[in-house]
Amino acid sequence: MPNVLILGGSGYLGFALGQALIRSGNYTVFGTVRSDEKAKTLTLNEVTPVKGEATNPRWLAQAIATHHIDVVVDTTQAYEQAGTMLGAVVQAAKDRAATLAKDNATGPKLGFVYTSGSWVNGSPSRRISDLTVPGTSVSPSKPATAVTWRPAHEQAILAARGVLDVAVLRPGTIYGRGSWVLGTHFGPLLEAAKSGSADVVHVPVDAGSRAGYVHVDDLSSAYVTAIDRLGRLGSWPIFEVATETLPIGDVLSAVASILNVKGKIAYDGTIGNPFLEALALVTNTDFSRAHSVLDWTPRRRDFIQNLPVLVAAWKATQA
């Protein structure tokens, strides 16, 4: 079975991906951790922990070699260190190829799957697909301020295809099992419900925001299908991954009803905060290539209909 190393193996997405890979029966899974407690959690869940700092390029390249890793998946959402980690993976691939060359042999490329995100598309006024190249003169919108660097990083990954088999996945808003990101918008509603106040509830988002949503289990299955097909994904191995797009007003109205919030909701905008701006984009993206090229079939649909269970799971993380 191929060996997969998940950078951020104990994180929200990394942990779910590790379990999905194990359930497939096709992979041996390793995950980076920085504490003994997280290492124990991975061990209990049949993932081999690799303790260290993934942003240390020397350590990461050595870990790839030591554990005979075939595919590296970056789920860390690192910002400044993203290029450093890519450089370490590229170096590990070059070192392996050089070692084989001494034996007059060649081998398969090291695989690398990167977690980008829908934020690179900004808020396009027209419908786009993942064949639209963000951050260029041909893209209809600018990336969110928080990720203006990321289109260039995606290009760097594509440029490394001489030594790596690569894929880039761009998830929408990830939910399920208490997703922390939901708290940005759900938090004010929960506080209002606890207080029982009928005052206006101020939420830091634009009223016209519309996000793409994907359950963490469905997203993990998309990663598995991408890993299965590494090296066979064509000239543009980049995929938008979400299940449905929903107006923020519909979502928050449903959450307010579930929590029995008495006050009206006021949409206060993003107050100049880059992270809040990214959460308030207007998604206008088609997700069909993930279905057709990766043969990805999401199973967790109907976000709003399932909100009672999702809100209960999120609330449990707030205790």
Phi, psi and omega in degrees: 000136177299148178264126180246129176253121178261116174281121189086040188295338180259004181282178184303305179282318183301318180294315179297320179296317179303316179294322178295319178295320179294317180298331179295335181076007187251355188221149167261131192244133174241151179217137178283140177219164180238004180217157178295324180298315178292325178298318179296320179300315179295317180301317179297337182252022171068024172251133180280117180284143175237102189274126179163188183254109185296340179277359174272108189297322180294316179297316183294315179299321179292320179298320178298318180289315184298319184262011175052051184286137178259328181221133175249132178240121180265107176248016189284336187059029176294150180257279184298330186270000184301316180293325178297317180292320176299317179300322179293320179294317177299316180297319178298321179294319179293319179298318180295317180296322179294321179296316179294323181298327178297335178261015182055041183230158171237162179215179179291153176290151170291138179268148178216124178241126184249140176265105174264231179173161182293345181300337181295342182272350183063219179237076183294142180281343178238162180292135179230170172234181179284003171276350174282129185271114183285159176072020181232176181290344181265354179275140187280354181211156177276149175299157173304147184306323184294340185231033179299336180281340193289324176303321178295325178292321175300319178296324178296323178295316178298324180292342181272008184292351174295332182238349182235149163265122191236159168210148177235125176250136180244089179289154167277209177290121183270131180227173179111139178056042173079035179314126183295328186294334179296335183296335180301320181259329181281332185305309179301326179291320178296318179297321178295321179295320180296321182284336183074009183287149175261011179292161176298138179259119183267123181241130184279074180205155176281142183298331182270007182297143176215119185248156169269137184243143176213132178289145183300329177290317178295319178298317179299321179293328176295320176298318180299316180293325177293317179297320178302329188252010180306135183090352181231029186256009175081194187280347182226080186276051182237133188222129170282135184229105172204164185257320181204155175249139185221139175293141182297328179298318178296318182294310185289327176297320179293319179295318179300321179293318180297319183275355182062047176284130185272329183276163175283160180264131174250128181266105190272358184079185189260006173044036176074011181269122183300323180292315178295324176300316181296325179283350185249020180289166175252104181286129179222049191245141174269138184248017191289333182295328176298326178288313188282319185273317181271350186057042181273130180234097179292146183244342182261092181250187174058060182305310184293320179297330181266006184301324179305316179289319182293319179294320178298320178294318179295317179302322181297332179282345183271349184293000000 
